[in-house]
Amino acid sequence: MKFLCVACDEAMQFVQAAEAPRGDTLTAVFGCPRCAARVALLANPWETQLVRSMGVSIGGRTAAHEPLEVVRARLAESRLLWTDEAEQRLARVPEFVRPMVRDSVERHARERGCREVTCEVMDEVKSSMRM
């Protein structure tokens, strides 16, 4: 998320963060590099607690952005682990339908809360298709 300066349509940059003396609220200040306009984000106690519980660091990142890093992270999250036996079994499926079979099996596994695709999960999908 970025704040834009309304006057110059420039992305504002993080300036500083400060906590209230009691530590129950958090303020983050952003400034426009072109016109020096400032805006402050004030988080109430519940928002501050949420930010802390998620381990979010206020002030931006120190590492450079990687190309397509958000997309890569989402893909990594969405991929299920497959056992070797299940992968070998999938390899026997004709190549032109293999992506569709993989999607069907992974969707079935996610719906049942599985973190890994096994031959048993594949059998469940196969038996459900024989209606």
Secondary structure, 3 states (H helix, E strand, C coil): CCCECCCCCCECEEEEEEECCCCCCEEEEEECCCCCCEEEEEECHHHHHHHHHCCCCCCCCCCCCCCCHHHHHHHHHHCCEECHHHHHHHHCCCCCCHHHHHHHHHHHHHHCCCCEECHHHHHHHHHHCCC
